[in-house]
Amino acid sequence: MTPQTCNLQRVSVLHLLLLVLLLLLQAWRGCCHPQCLDYKPPFEPRKPLAFCKEYSKFGCCDLEKDEEISLRFYTIMDNFDHSGYMTCARYIRSILCLECSPYAAHLYDAEDANTPMRTVPGLCGDYCSEYWQQCRYTLSLLLEDSGSPEQFANLTATIEEDRTMFCNFLELKDKQYCYPNVLTNAALNANLGSVREDPEGCLELCLQEVANGLRNPVAMIHANDGTHRFLVAEQLGYVWVYLANGSRIDRPFLNLTRAVLTSPWAGDERGFLCIALHPRISVVRKAYVYYSVSVKKEERIRISEFTLLTHDDNQVDHSSERTILEVAEPASNHNGGQLLFGHDGYLYIFIGDGGRAGDPFGKFGNAQNKSTLLGKVLRIDVDDNDDGAPYSLPSDNPFLRENEARPEIYAYGVRNMWRCSIDRGDRATGRGEGRMFCGDVGQNKYEEVDIIVKGGNYGWRAKEGFSCYDRKLCQNSSLDDILPIFAYPHKLGKSVTGGYVYRGCQMPNLNGLYIFGDFMSGRLMSLKENVTSGEWQYNEVCMGRGQTCRFPKLIDSYFKYIISFAEDEAGELYFLATGSPSATARAGVIYKIVDTSRRAAPGKCSIKPLPVKIKGKLIHFHPKEEFVINKKPTTTPVPTTTTRKPTTPRRKSPIIIIKPPMPTRKTTRQKPQPPTAATTARKTTLPTTRKTTMRKTTSATSTQPATVQMTTATTPATTSATGYRTTGATAAVSRIAQIPIATLPTGRHWKPLQHSPFTTSRPLTPPPPPTPPHATAPKPPRVSLTTARAPYCSQSPPLNTTLPKSREDGLRLGEKPERRGDGNQVHKRPRGRGNGHKRGRGEKGPRAGSVRLVSAEGLSSRGRVEIFIRGEWGTVCDDLFTSKAGGVVCRQLGFAGALAVMKRAALGEADRSVRILLDDVECEGGERSLLECRRSRVGKHNCSHGEDVGVICG
């Protein structure tokens, strides 16, 4: 071997090691998951904690919970004398206060709300050994609960005597998260409580689905009347009312579908574009709308006023329409489309430049021509207009007295502003209140975000963003334009959608963050103002990876076409998107933006919506997206280019990348039979009936049924007094810990206890306790830690250490997989076993994922589907198997597609020697193999060969 070859091999090994380290780092980054035991993010208490003081700045306890923990601590410590108190108090306090840790859910193994959690938080090995050495007999006091005291008394009495058993019971094998390492781990605590960022600086947020099935939802506003209901407008001309509980009233608030000018063409900018309610809607019962209309074959934009029905707050009087303003549109695009009321009570109208490209109208274009309303921001007064003109002019409008200028103009030089908002101001200081933010869609190169001020010239068509568009106009010294606060090139997106400055209560980390997006690229973005310099810092917003969004009801993907943003009455932020930008496609969804890094303290953001009188029926909301917390586990690497929806772009434009979720642990096991002499020491195979749906993968692994040695103690064991507890302090069985002595489960947090099973036939008769030297007072005796055992333990009846077999299935204290092999690891199949379907040593068999059609007639174009995985051929269940999956099979075999999918073994049933390898296969049609489709794990199914699927190709 030459030196050059050796060097190349070293370089290859180094590159491989670097890649492995990077993958491990990425996997670790996805594990940082601050979460409380109520399955919500941590918070800063409204008042400092008095007992668990170390969590006063950030954690999972408020003052009420802190007092509850304090009371439990002192109740436990009442069992100790002074010496015991001084020795064990610090252990008991530290363990109890871990419920306040920002990583409480991980310490208690409670990240998944669908599974039970530990009774005692997970400890590090060294700390557990120290705890056992000093205060081992206090375990039962920490496990007190309702249930079966006798069983827990025997359990704790046994494991308290054995350090290995004791720490197997309590230890959390994750060295980063176990206590006390979790307090000192620099990586976990570096940015604790801050919005998470990926390696590229992208802010990781999550979403909650709020509404779906909408046809191009163009606007969402709240009623601002204490009811917390909101109105959603569709481009076709419908406006719907949604209540605070998410349900929708079946009758529309407004129906203008006969008057609105639009089409089903994707990207048509005409239609119903906006709605605004009068800021004093409870008194001035009026709504204002902005929509496209055709009048004598001339396209116009119309701003109209409607009055609400006197007997129904959720519907307008359609006969009350009054036209406020109409503007002729020379083209069908650049229609603007924003209405909003400012803090001054005036109505602001944002109109586009008239369309086409480059504002070609007149010498300077419409936007720079103040004699036309096109390309302008208008401000009018619509109060007190019932008996006179439809609107009046505010006395301080900037061009009110300028010759040839339209007096309605508030600002000019805009191209096509799409979605504007008013900043509510900081909740504490009021800073920023009243600022008007707008996204202005660009021409060829740049999109921009502006803050609108009175009399401002925003540069179009002289400038596009910060650069010159019309160089002759751009060099005009009288331009005096206002530059945007931010502009981005078309490589990031080609159609800005203006957003909102977050001023809500629930997510304090987002306060002051302006969140907006791009319609074409689907990119979510944010700007944060530097108060000192006045500059705005840009950060992209992407969906949380790993466990970031593993909270109830949260999702981590969205449809690409971001149409609009909105805020509810409480100031929480939303955006409206669709998978098909057509006015007739029911692909629109409303998402609430959620930050899981920190929440407001409990009770701080409570709202009580006022009741709403409903006429008609309510349509209850049912989310369609799969919650992150419910996603099934995968056993193979997930392609980084896989997206959840074909309409959502993938990174390098970081919108949605599906990452492997944490495994769920719902498993149904066969109920064990009562032990008999014949079954005392036999090998028993524990089958599982779990079905696991998986996301797209490129390969798969199977899990063999675990064979475990079951040794059943037919007689009770002998134990001594359990120490450190009074008669009333024996630990009870909680909802999560039913642990037999002889066999303990394996899992992520602990290994099987290394001890011999109990086989003694003697009853459990504890010896009488020694007389305490200080037991002279009639009050309950106290514990002295200077003795090896508790000096005051009372007599207890004979106890049985063998838990009922019916309890064994519910074992839980740090358990992850229910048996060896349930984890996400690859299991090699032993050689030499088989049924004739496996590939022998040295054979060059088909590749993993290859398929064949087995037909009794020997036909090549039809038959039962069989797939080759890990050296054997097996069948596929017909559950969820559609024509798209059939097409994947047929194209693998060289056919154009699938003519039919035959279920219920219509094309033949395999014999029992053939394994069922795949179940719940869901394909999108473009996959190269069934292994790339969503499916359950290899070998996991709940079907029989009577459900073997077949296909007919053609």
ROMI-55285 format. One record per residue (C-alpha): residue in one letter; x, y, z. Coordinates in steps of 0.02 Angstrom, whole numbers, padded with zeros to 5 digits, always signed. Each point is the difference from the previous one (the first is absolute). Layout:
BEGIN
AXYZ
...
This chain:
BEGIN
M+00000+00000+00000
T+00072+00168-00052
P+00017+00148+00119
Q-00122+00096-00108
T-00130-00137+00021
C+00024+00002+00189
N-00020+00188+00005
L-00159-00009-00103
Q-00070-00131+00117
R+00042+00106+00152
V-00086+00150-00080
S-00153-00106-00039
V-00008-00064+00178
L+00016+00177+00068
H-00140+00060-00114
L-00109-00145+00055
L+00033+00036+00184
L-00039+00184-00028
L-00163-00045-00085
V-00049-00115+00143
L+00040+00135+00128
L-00105+00126-00096
L-00146-00121-00008
L+00015-00033+00186
L+00005+00187+00033
Q-00155+00027-00105
A-00089-00141+00091
W+00052+00072+00168
R-00058+00175-00048
G-00171-00072-00035
C-00009-00073+00177
C+00007+00163+00097
H-00180+00009+00052
P-00047+00110+00149
Q-00174-00055+00052
C-00103-00005+00158
L-00106-00142+00068
D-00157+00085-00068
Y+00075-00026-00175
K+00026+00187-00023
P+00159+00107-00012
P+00085+00068+00157
F-00028+00178+00059
E+00060+00135+00119
P-00109+00002+00157
R-00097+00160+00031
K+00071+00002+00177
P+00165-00073+00063
L-00010-00175+00072
A+00027-00017+00187
F+00050-00184+00011
C+00072-00057-00168
K+00091+00165-00020
E+00120-00061-00133
Y-00146-00002-00124
S-00064+00175+00034
K+00065+00070-00164
F-00056-00139-00116
G-00083-00167+00031
C-00164-00090+00019
C-00067+00057+00168
D-00100+00150+00053
L-00016+00055+00181
E-00149-00115+00031
K+00095-00153-00061
D+00153+00053+00099
E-00104+00004+00159
E-00071-00172-00040
I+00175-00072-00017
S+00054+00085+00160
L-00146-00078+00095
R+00042-00172-00066
F+00182+00021+00050
Y-00040+00044+00179
T-00127-00141+00011
I+00135-00123-00051
M+00130+00076+00114
D-00116-00017+00150
N+00055-00183+00002
F+00182+00048+00039
D+00094+00047+00155
H+00128+00140-00004
S+00142-00109-00064
G-00108-00075-00137
Y-00065+00171-00047
M+00174+00071-00018
T+00058-00147-00107
C-00150-00029-00115
A-00087+00167-00014
R+00108+00057-00145
Y-00035-00158-00100
I-00187+00005+00030
R-00011+00186-00041
S+00103-00015-00159
I-00102-00146-00064
L-00168+00080+00039
C+00051+00165-00080
L+00043-00085-00164
E-00184+00017-00041
C+00043+00185-00022
S+00146-00033-00118
P-00023+00064-00178
Y+00045-00177-00053
A-00127-00081+00117
A-00086-00096-00139
H+00164-00083-00048
L+00050-00036+00179
Y-00170-00081+00031
D-00003-00083-00172
A-00161+00093-00041
E+00038+00076-00171
D-00140-00103-00076
A-00170+00048+00072
N-00068-00169-00057
T+00111-00101+00116
P+00019-00006+00189
M+00146+00082+00086
R+00123-00045+00136
T-00044+00024+00183
V+00175+00060+00045
P+00108+00107-00115
G+00151-00081-00081
L+00164+00014+00094
C+00179-00014-00060
G+00093-00158+00049
D+00126+00080+00119
Y-00134+00105+00085
C-00111-00153+00017
S+00140-00099+00083
E+00030+00143+00121
Y-00186+00012+00037
W-00008-00188+00031
Q+00150+00007+00116
Q-00072+00140+00106
C-00190-00012-00007
R-00051-00160-00088
Y-00149-00034+00113
T-00089+00161-00048
L-00051-00067-00170
S-00173-00056+00053
L-00037+00174+00069
L+00030+00071-00174
L-00112-00132-00079
E-00152+00028+00110
D-00162-00006-00099
S-00166-00090+00004
G-00006-00181-00052
S+00076-00156+00078
P+00117+00044+00144
E+00047-00182+00029
Q+00073-00022-00173
F+00102+00159+00006
A+00058-00037+00176
N+00073-00165-00060
L+00073+00080-00155
T+00089+00139+00093
A+00051-00116+00140
T+00089-00109-00127
I+00085+00128-00108
E+00052+00110+00146
E+00117-00140+00051
D+00086-00014-00169
R+00088+00152-00074
T-00006-00072-00176
M-00186-00030+00010
F-00027+00168+00083
C+00089+00099-00135
N-00073-00104-00141
F-00165+00056+00070
L+00044+00185+00010
E+00139+00032-00124
L-00029+00096-00163
K+00124-00068-00125
D+00004+00162-00100
K+00153+00080+00078
Q-00045+00173-00064
Y-00174+00009+00074
C+00017-00099+00161
Y+00009+00095+00164
P+00113+00088+00049
N+00088+00005-00171
V-00149+00089-00076
L+00039+00150+00110
T+00179+00017-00057
N-00008-00056-00181
A+00063+00153-00093
A-00084-00046-00164
L-00171-00026+00079
N+00008+00161+00100
A+00089+00117-00121
N-00155+00070-00085
L-00133-00073+00112
G-00162+00095-00017
S+00051+00085-00164
V-00075-00034-00170
R+00091-00148-00075
E+00105+00027-00155
D+00067-00126-00122
P+00185+00003-00051
E-00040+00129-00135
G-00085+00119+00122
C-00177-00042-00052
L-00126+00026+00142
E-00089-00163+00035
L-00186+00023+00032
C-00151-00114-00007
L-00179+00013-00060
Q-00175-00043+00054
E-00134-00031-00130
V-00149+00113+00032
A-00111-00015-00155
N+00004-00096-00163
G-00097-00033-00160
L+00000+00185-00049
R+00003+00067-00178
N+00147+00120-00010
P-00023+00082+00171
V+00059+00178-00035
A-00034+00086+00166
M-00036-00037+00183
I-00051+00133+00127
H-00066-00005+00178
A-00160+00083+00058
N+00085+00101+00138
D-00155-00011+00109
G+00052-00120+00137
T-00074-00154-00085
H+00169-00054-00073
R-00088-00057-00158
F+00083+00033-00167
L-00055+00023-00179
V+00082-00089-00147
A-00023+00063-00179
E+00015-00112-00153
Q+00051+00068-00170
L-00166-00056-00075
G-00096+00123+00109
Y-00050-00097+00155
V+00038+00059+00176
W-00018-00126+00142
V-00012+00022+00189
Y+00107-00110+00112
L-00029-00006+00188
A+00135-00005+00133
N-00019-00189+00016
G+00044-00025-00184
S-00174-00041-00064
R-00075+00090-00150
I-00175+00067-00023
D-00079-00087-00149
R-00075+00160-00073
P+00123+00126-00075
F+00025+00170+00077
L+00002+00069-00178
N-00030-00075-00172
L+00058+00107-00147
T+00035-00142-00120
R-00120+00069-00131
A+00083+00170-00004
V+00184-00046+00022
L+00107-00009-00157
T+00121-00146+00007
S+00037-00165-00087
P+00061-00174+00044
W+00168+00036-00084
A+00147-00030+00116
G+00076+00166+00049
D-00145+00112-00051
E+00022+00158+00104
R-00180+00058-00017
G-00139-00045+00119
F-00058+00037+00176
L+00160+00066+00076
C-00032+00071+00175
I-00123+00041+00138
A+00010+00119+00149
L-00121+00025+00143
H-00029+00169+00075
P+00110+00014+00156
R-00157+00033+00103
I-00098-00142-00078
S-00114-00021+00152
V-00065+00177-00026
V+00034+00041-00182
R-00058-00164-00074
K+00089+00016-00168
A+00120-00103-00105
Y+00107+00058-00146
V+00054-00109-00146
Y+00123+00013-00145
Y-00035-00102-00157
S+00017-00007-00189
V-00153+00034-00106
S-00043+00021-00183
V-00106+00151-00046
K-00049+00012-00183
K+00148-00109-00046
E+00119+00112+00096
E+00096-00078+00141
R-00003+00098+00162
I+00041-00017+00182
R-00143+00042+00115
I+00000+00047+00184
S-00172-00025+00075
E-00085+00019+00168
F-00123-00125+00074
T-00107+00011+00156
L-00022-00150+00116
L-00173-00071+00026
T-00083+00072+00153
H-00043-00171+00070
D+00159-00094-00050
D+00180+00050+00034
N+00063-00137-00115
Q-00078+00057-00164
V-00010+00161-00100
D-00154+00071-00082
H+00041-00033-00183
S-00121+00133-00056
S+00095+00133+00098
E+00152+00009-00116
R+00060+00176-00031
T+00144+00036-00117
I+00133+00105+00084
L+00124+00009-00142
E+00033-00075-00172
V+00163+00006-00098
A+00018-00058-00180
E+00136-00131-00028
P+00093+00008-00167
A+00060-00181+00021
S-00055-00154+00094
N+00151-00007+00115
H+00075+00113+00135
N-00168+00026+00082
G+00069+00038+00173
G-00131-00062+00121
Q+00023+00059+00178
L-00122+00088+00116
L+00036+00040+00181
F-00045+00125+00134
G+00145+00093+00079
H+00014+00048+00181
D-00063+00172-00053
G-00168-00077-00047
Y+00019+00035-00187
L-00018-00129-00138
Y+00159-00036-00100
I-00014-00068-00178
F+00149-00075-00093
I-00018+00002-00190
G+00120-00075-00130
D+00081+00095-00144
G-00123-00061-00132
G+00090-00153-00063
R+00105-00058-00144
A+00188+00010+00023
G+00106+00147+00053
D-00146+00122+00029
P+00001+00058-00184
F-00139+00128+00022
G+00044+00182-00038
K+00166+00088+00013
F+00040-00055+00177
G-00122-00144+00024
N-00156-00005+00107
A+00093-00024+00164
Q+00093+00168-00014
N-00151+00092-00071
K-00099+00076+00144
S-00147+00043-00112
T-00052-00183-00004
L-00045-00120+00141
L+00097-00145-00075
G+00162-00048+00087
K-00051+00092+00160
V-00045-00018+00182
L-00164+00093+00034
R-00073+00061+00163
I-00183+00046+00021
D-00124+00031+00140
V-00155-00111-00008
D-00079+00055+00164
D-00163+00097+00004
N-00034-00033-00184
D-00179-00063+00010
D-00082+00159-00064
G+00133+00073-00113
A+00147-00048-00109
P+00068-00177+00020
Y+00161+00067+00076
S+00086+00159+00054
L+00182+00051+00001
P+00108+00011+00157
S+00056+00179+00023
D+00184-00049+00012
N+00012-00104-00159
P+00170+00050-00073
F-00055+00051-00174
L-00167+00075+00044
R+00050+00171-00064
E+00119-00047-00139
N-00060+00045-00175
E-00041-00146-00114
A+00031-00124+00140
R-00140-00115+00058
P-00040+00051+00180
E-00030-00182+00054
I+00185-00042-00024
Y+00096-00039+00160
A+00158-00072-00083
Y+00053-00040-00178
G+00132-00086-00107
V-00060-00176+00040
R-00010-00141-00126
N-00118-00133+00067
M-00008-00005+00189
W-00063-00169+00057
R-00044-00015+00183
C+00029+00138+00125
S-00021+00008+00188
I+00001+00118+00148
D+00123-00030+00142
R-00091-00012+00167
G+00157+00054+00091
D+00099-00084+00137
R-00116-00066+00137
A+00104+00078+00138
T+00071+00160-00074
G-00114+00036-00148
R+00151+00022-00113
G-00041-00016-00185
E-00186+00027+00022
G-00089+00058-00157
R+00139-00039-00126
M-00067-00060-00167
F+00097-00142-00083
C-00027-00051-00182
G+00071-00125-00121
D+00020+00075-00175
V+00014-00127-00141
G+00148+00033-00116
Q+00027-00007-00187
N+00155-00091-00060
K+00126-00007+00142
Y-00058+00047+00175
E-00142-00015+00123
E-00011+00127+00141
V-00075+00037+00170
D-00046+00181+00041
I-00060+00100+00148
I-00131+00122-00066
V+00009+00180+00058
K-00106+00150-00045
G+00050+00080-00166
G+00134-00130-00036
N+00061-00040-00175
Y+00050-00183-00011
G+00095+00017-00162
W-00088-00108-00128
R+00029+00003-00150
A+00163+00093+00025
K+00060-00133+00121
E-00031-00182+00036
G+00056-00039+00176
F+00165+00090+00028
S+00051-00003-00184
C-00046+00107-00148
Y-00132-00065-00119
D-00028+00154-00112
R+00173+00078+00002
K-00058+00168-00068
L-00129+00019+00139
C+00118-00074+00127
Q+00127+00138-00030
N-00129+00137+00023
S+00053+00099+00153
S-00180+00041+00044
L-00047-00183+00024
D+00030+00007+00189
D-00063-00178+00022
I-00012-00103+00159
L+00104-00158-00005
P-00072-00167+00057
I+00051-00073+00167
F+00041-00161-00091
A+00012-00063-00179
Y+00044-00173-00063
P+00048-00067-00171
H-00104-00116-00105
K+00109-00149+00042
L-00090+00003+00168
G-00174+00032-00069
K-00095+00095-00132
S-00158+00062+00085
V+00007+00068+00177
T-00147-00023+00117
G+00003+00129+00139
G-00022-00059+00178
Y-00016+00062+00180
V+00108+00050+00146
Y-00036-00128+00134
R-00074+00082+00155
G-00094-00147+00074
C+00015-00071+00175
Q+00026-00186-00020
M+00175+00003-00078
P+00107+00134+00083
N+00155-00043-00103
L-00086+00061-00158
N-00043+00173+00067
G+00051+00134-00125
L+00038-00125-00138
Y-00074+00048-00170
I-00048-00164-00085
F-00042-00002-00185
G+00016-00116-00150
D+00010-00024-00187
F-00144-00064-00105
M+00106-00078-00137
S+00140-00083+00098
G-00100-00042+00156
R+00139+00072+00107
L-00041+00064+00174
M+00110+00144+00059
S+00022+00117+00147
L+00074+00170+00040
K+00056+00059+00171
E+00034+00184+00033
N+00160+00055+00084
V-00069+00136+00113
T+00168+00087+00013
S+00046+00008-00185
G-00174-00009-00075
E+00058-00138-00118
W-00099-00158-00030
Q+00081-00171+00015
Y-00062-00137-00116
N-00026-00182+00050
E-00087-00132-00098
V-00136-00100+00087
C-00003-00187-00026
M-00096-00143+00075
G+00068-00077+00159
R+00102-00157-00021
G+00015-00154+00108
Q-00102+00018+00158
T-00025+00188-00013
C-00182-00019-00050
R-00040-00155+00103
F-00137+00085+00097
P-00187-00036-00006
K-00091+00060-00158
L+00156+00070-00085
I+00058-00033-00177
D+00161+00037-00091
S-00050+00029-00182
Y-00111+00115-00102
F-00062+00033-00175
K+00117+00101-00108
Y-00104+00147-00062
I-00006+00125+00143
I-00146+00116-00040
S-00020+00105+00156
F+00040+00025+00184
A-00117+00041+00143
E-00011+00026+00187
D-00141-00044+00117
E-00076+00111+00133
A+00132-00054+00126
G+00142+00042-00119
E+00051-00178-00046
L+00065-00022-00176
Y-00065-00103-00147
F+00028-00020-00184
L-00111-00060-00142
A+00068-00115-00135
T-00059-00116-00136
G+00066-00147-00097
S-00086+00057-00160
P-00010+00187-00037
S-00170-00007-00083
A-00156+00089+00059
T-00099-00162-00015
A+00121-00125+00080
R-00042-00051+00179
A+00183-00011+00047
G+00012+00148+00118
V+00056-00019+00180
I+00022+00121+00145
Y+00150-00030+00113
K+00038+00072+00170
I+00185+00037+00029
V+00066-00080+00160
D+00168+00019+00089
T+00037-00150+00112
S+00157+00071+00080
R-00093+00100+00132
R-00180+00037+00047
A-00081+00128+00112
A-00027-00047+00181
P-00162-00096+00034
G-00148+00117+00023
K+00085+00151-00077
C-00084-00013-00169
S-00170-00064+00051
I-00144+00063-00106
K-00187-00018+00024
P-00089+00027-00166
L-00168+00085+00012
P-00146-00109-00053
V-00058+00009-00181
K-00180-00020-00051
I-00005-00125-00142
K-00132-00016-00134
G+00028-00155-00102
K+00111-00150+00030
L+00180-00017+00054
I+00124-00099-00104
H+00131-00069+00117
F+00182+00004-00050
H+00095-00161-00034
P+00186+00016-00037
K+00064-00095-00149
E+00186+00012+00033
E+00086-00135+00102
F+00064+00066+00165
V+00187-00018+00025
I-00029-00087+00166
N-00105-00133-00087
K+00120-00037-00141
K+00054-00180-00009
P+00183-00047+00020
T+00116-00038-00144
T+00139-00128+00004
T+00101+00065-00146
P+00080+00166-00045
V-00124+00122-00071
P+00052+00087-00163
T+00039+00182+00034
T-00091+00050-00157
T-00163-00081+00049
T-00140+00125+00024
R-00168-00030+00072
K-00097+00082-00137
P+00056+00016-00181
T-00047+00183+00005
T+00120+00042+00141
P+00177+00043-00054
R+00146-00091+00074
R+00164+00065+00065
K+00124+00072-00050
S-00155+00114+00009
P-00039-00059+00176
I-00188-00013+00012
I-00045-00177+00053
I+00113-00148+00022
I-00076-00154+00077
K+00112-00065+00138
P-00017-00167+00089
P-00121+00024+00146
M+00025-00078+00169
P-00066-00179+00009
T-00173-00022+00071
R-00020-00141+00120
K-00179-00060-00018
T+00015-00189-00001
T-00132-00131+00026
R+00071-00161+00065
Q-00082-00166+00024
K-00066-00022+00174
P+00112-00124+00091
Q-00077-00162+00062
P+00010-00041+00185
P+00163-00090+00039
T-00004-00187+00025
A+00132-00127+00044
A+00016-00045-00183
T+00035+00178-00051
T+00111+00053+00144
A+00165+00007-00094
R-00041-00014-00183
K+00047+00116-00142
T-00148+00106-00051
T-00016+00106-00156
L-00093+00163+00030
P-00090+00050-00160
T-00053+00178-00033
T-00152+00064-00092
R+00061+00177-00020
K-00026+00089-00166
T+00123+00137-00038
T-00025+00121-00143
M+00163+00068-00069
R+00053+00145-00105
K+00099-00017-00161
T+00161-00096+00020
T+00136-00065-00112
S+00031-00162+00091
A-00073-00098+00144
T+00044-00114+00141
S-00098-00137+00082
T-00018-00047+00180
Q-00002-00181+00052
P-00124-00055+00133
A+00096-00002+00163
T+00023-00165+00089
V+00021+00024+00186
Q+00023-00118+00144
M-00154+00008+00112
T+00036-00063+00177
T-00151+00009+00111
A+00016-00004+00187
T-00134-00117+00063
T+00027+00045+00181
P+00024+00165+00087
A+00173+00059+00050
T+00064+00051+00169
T+00037+00178+00042
S+00038+00102+00153
A-00072+00163+00063
T+00001+00133-00133
G+00076+00139+00102
Y-00027+00188+00005
R-00187-00005-00002
T-00140-00006+00124
T-00150-00111-00023
G-00088+00138-00095
A+00151+00043-00106
T+00012-00161-00101
A+00012+00042-00183
A-00147-00033-00110
V-00010-00053-00181
S-00013+00152-00112
R-00077-00004-00173
I+00167-00035-00081
A+00103-00119+00103
Q-00053-00179+00020
I+00170-00085+00004
P+00022-00185+00038
I+00153-00050+00096
A+00056-00147-00106
T-00009+00081-00173
L+00015+00184-00034
P-00020+00076-00173
T+00141+00060-00109
G-00005+00174-00073
R+00091+00160-00034
H+00019+00046+00184
W+00052-00160+00083
K+00060-00177-00029
P-00074-00160+00074
L+00037-00023+00183
Q+00143-00122+00027
H-00061-00111+00138
S-00066-00175+00025
P-00188-00028-00003
F-00081-00031+00167
T-00047-00181+00026
T-00011-00018+00188
S-00162-00069+00068
R+00010+00084+00169
P-00129+00134+00037
L+00052+00181+00015
T+00007+00023+00188
P+00102+00153+00043
P+00097-00006+00162
P-00053+00115+00139
P+00087+00168-00009
P+00128+00047+00131
T-00056+00118+00135
P+00048+00178-00044
P+00108+00080+00132
H-00100+00160-00009
A-00175-00075-00011
T-00066+00069+00163
A-00125+00126-00067
P-00171-00057-00061
K+00020+00092-00167
P+00052-00098-00157
P+00180-00057+00013
R+00134+00087-00105
V+00137-00078-00102
S+00184+00003+00044
L+00116-00023-00147
T+00141-00058+00112
T-00068-00176-00001
A+00001-00125-00143
R-00189-00022+00002
A-00144+00106+00059
P-00008-00019+00190
Y-00185+00028+00013
C-00085-00105-00137
S-00163-00074+00059
Q-00060-00178-00024
S-00078-00034-00168
P-00101-00149-00062
P+00079-00130-00113
L+00021+00070-00175
N+00018-00080-00171
T+00140+00061-00111
T-00069-00079-00158
L-00115+00120-00092
P-00150-00072-00091
K+00036-00044-00181
S-00143+00113-00054
R+00102+00145+00067
E+00157-00048-00095
D-00062+00077-00163
G-00018+00169+00083
L+00178+00010+00063
R+00067+00174-00014
L+00140+00094+00082
G+00122+00058-00131
E-00056-00135-00123
K+00010+00045-00184
P-00021-00152-00117
E-00104-00134+00081
R+00123-00134-00051
R+00168-00019-00077
G-00011+00045-00183
D-00134+00134+00010
G+00124+00141-00016
N+00058+00084-00158
Q+00153-00109-00023
V+00046-00123-00137
H-00011-00183+00048
K+00101-00125-00101
R-00092-00159-00039
P+00095-00159+00049
R+00067-00103-00143
G-00053-00176-00030
R-00183+00031+00037
G-00127+00015-00135
N-00143-00072-00096
G+00074-00009-00173
H-00037+00181-00044
K+00163+00076+00060
R+00156+00032-00101
G+00141-00120+00043
R+00181+00045+00032
G+00092+00045-00159
E-00157+00021-00104
K-00027+00159-00097
G-00184+00026+00033
P-00112+00148-00038
R+00024+00167+00084
A-00098+00052+00154
G-00167+00071-00056
S-00012-00104-00158
V-00175-00063-00038
R-00077-00143-00096
L-00175-00056-00047
V-00043-00179+00047
S-00138-00074-00106
A-00070-00176-00001
E-00018+00017-00190
G+00180+00057-00020
L-00050+00170-00069
S+00130+00137+00012
S-00120+00147-00002
R-00109-00049+00146
G+00012-00089+00165
R+00030+00011+00186
V+00126+00135+00047
E+00156-00064+00087
I+00147+00106+00054
F+00181-00048+00036
I+00070+00066+00165
R+00151-00063+00096
G+00023-00158-00097
E-00179-00062-00009
W-00157+00023-00102
G-00159+00048+00090
T-00175+00066-00033
V-00080+00170+00020
C-00163+00034+00093
D-00138+00090-00093
D-00035+00126+00140
L+00014+00177-00072
F+00073-00072-00162
T-00065+00107-00145
S+00025+00014-00187
K+00148+00117+00032
A+00089-00139+00094
G-00049-00120-00138
G+00078+00118-00126
V+00164-00003+00096
V+00001-00190-00009
C-00043-00007-00185
R+00129+00130-00051
Q+00133-00099+00093
L-00046-00148-00110
G+00009+00102-00160
F-00185+00033-00028
A-00076+00172-00031
G-00112-00010+00151
A-00130-00098+00099
L-00166-00042-00079
A-00075-00063+00162
V+00042-00038+00181
M-00076-00164+00061
K-00030-00020+00186
R-00052-00143+00115
A+00123-00119-00084
A-00102+00006-00160
L+00156-00048-00101
G+00058-00135+00117
E+00042-00028+00182
A+00174-00045+00058
D+00029-00150+00110
R+00049+00014+00182
S+00186-00020-00033
V+00003+00170-00085
R+00012+00148+00118
I-00105+00158-00014
L+00132+00135-00014
L-00093+00164-00031
D-00163+00075+00061
D-00086+00171-00009
V+00093+00048-00159
E-00046+00177-00058
C+00086+00063-00158
E-00010+00167-00090
G+00040-00079-00167
G+00175+00064-00034
E+00097-00122+00108
R+00122-00125-00075
S-00042-00136+00125
L-00131-00041+00130
L+00136+00024+00130
E-00002+00186-00040
C-00186+00013+00038
R-00080+00033+00168
R-00025-00167+00084
S+00014-00099+00160
R+00165-00077+00050
V+00061-00151-00094
G-00083-00155+00070
K-00125+00099+00105
H-00182-00027-00050
N-00171-00045+00064
C-00063-00100-00148
S+00000-00176-00070
H+00039-00073-00170
G-00184+00018-00038
E+00042+00184-00026
D+00146-00025-00120
V-00007+00136-00131
G+00017-00030-00186
V+00013+00113-00153
I-00038-00007-00184
C+00130+00096-00102
G-00014+00069-00174
